[in-house]
């Protein structure tokens, strides 16, 4: 028997398991595939505060940013505190960016158009300005999930962490209304509490418990260039349209230029968003649009080769807030899903706060805005 069963070995589930083990709990992590085999493995590794509107999600992002930096002190996460540069094509958009940064109240620097190349020498010359956010960072997402599980299994003398991959959850065990474990294709597993960290499939897991969570897949593509001989891009760079697209409710295709380098030398190019179910079909028109937007922002990329593309499914919630906390409809069931494209950045705070809930402690942030009960 485990104190906690975590469904999902993506970065959010890994963080929940890590912090629960750190608090002295015995944890079992289940996944039907490998570690980071779902949305986490298709992510860019963003750890952002720059794209958050003032409010609960920004508070969550700031807490998570601090926790990522603490975790990175142990090494092995490929954590890059490189900062983010949001750029504006027009003076009006620049005014909007500056106004948003002022409302956010986070560390930032307003960058006039003439100073943009001090940050990024290869940027296009016709941009109106931008805002630089030094707290923005990047991690290697698959490595981060694996390291959280490894550190949770090896580093604590109090709790324990066990990982079981290739195990599909098929239902829940109950005593009365309370969840007391899970049914799987490898037998029943008893636990004091169950955490639904199934990402895009979080709604399906919730449905097995008889509750509704409106978590929907939102597909996105990423282009990967050949490794470059010298780094061309110093920060995470994106246009103001990215902020708008993140907050959009549209099911239609939306794209915005997002460009950043990696330690391996490749450049990652995004970002697209569309709700098409779990359709993985490669869309050549979308890839062309992403390439065109990236080369308009960085003309130097025009003679670089793209060697591959991939897609993933962001776990989208209609109000753009993740679901974090105990489900008031099902005692013993907690949720940690629905983070859309911010799951990697928000994972440590999510795991930290859920561990506080499981331990019966007061949480560092008010979880009411993230309550699963808001969809009842």
Secondary structure as GFF3:
##gff-version 3
##sequence-region A 1 376
A	DSSP	beta_strand	2	7	.	.	.	ID=ss1
A	DSSP	alpha_helix	11	22	.	.	.	ID=ss2
A	DSSP	beta_strand	26	31	.	.	.	ID=ss3
A	DSSP	three_ten_helix	40	42	.	.	.	ID=ss4
A	DSSP	beta_strand	46	47	.	.	.	ID=ss5
A	DSSP	alpha_helix	56	72	.	.	.	ID=ss6
A	DSSP	beta_strand	84	88	.	.	.	ID=ss7
A	DSSP	alpha_helix	91	104	.	.	.	ID=ss8
A	DSSP	beta_strand	109	112	.	.	.	ID=ss9
A	DSSP	three_ten_helix	113	115	.	.	.	ID=ss10
A	DSSP	alpha_helix	116	119	.	.	.	ID=ss11
A	DSSP	beta_strand	129	133	.	.	.	ID=ss12
A	DSSP	beta_strand	137	138	.	.	.	ID=ss13
A	DSSP	alpha_helix	141	154	.	.	.	ID=ss14
A	DSSP	beta_strand	160	165	.	.	.	ID=ss15
A	DSSP	beta_strand	169	175	.	.	.	ID=ss16
A	DSSP	beta_strand	178	184	.	.	.	ID=ss17
A	DSSP	beta_strand	187	196	.	.	.	ID=ss18
A	DSSP	three_ten_helix	199	201	.	.	.	ID=ss19
A	DSSP	alpha_helix	202	208	.	.	.	ID=ss20
A	DSSP	beta_strand	216	225	.	.	.	ID=ss21
A	DSSP	beta_strand	236	239	.	.	.	ID=ss22
A	DSSP	alpha_helix	241	246	.	.	.	ID=ss23
A	DSSP	beta_strand	254	261	.	.	.	ID=ss24
A	DSSP	beta_strand	267	273	.	.	.	ID=ss25
A	DSSP	alpha_helix	284	297	.	.	.	ID=ss26
A	DSSP	three_ten_helix	299	303	.	.	.	ID=ss27
A	DSSP	beta_strand	306	316	.	.	.	ID=ss28
A	DSSP	beta_strand	323	326	.	.	.	ID=ss29
A	DSSP	beta_strand	333	337	.	.	.	ID=ss30
A	DSSP	alpha_helix	343	359	.	.	.	ID=ss31
A	DSSP	three_ten_helix	368	370	.	.	.	ID=ss32
A	DSSP	three_ten_helix	372	375	.	.	.	ID=ss33
###
